[in-house]
């Protein structure tokens, strides 16, 4: 199924398999490909339920990164705060780095 999804998205991204933990992931790392392929797709075919709002927040983070804002300390903190609201929130490692700056 992930091979078909990758094919649908013009073969961008990578499929990662980990037999030890029994999982497979499709990831797109390129900011340019995310902006040109992934975001337009989900703008045209919106997600439903909580995933829709997660997408909106994620899209805001991508825009900040496109503008280079992730290279500025205060903007990076803003990005981490936005990330705290997505899916499962922040990893333990990120919480450790930003706990004094972020109210989750």
PyMOL commands that set and color helices and strands:
alter all, ss='L'
color gray80, all
select helices_A, chain A and resi 2-8+31-44+50-66+69-71+73-84+92-98
alter helices_A, ss='H'
color red, helices_A
select strands_A, chain A and resi 14-18+23-27
alter strands_A, ss='S'
color yellow, strands_A
deselect
rebuild
show_as cartoon
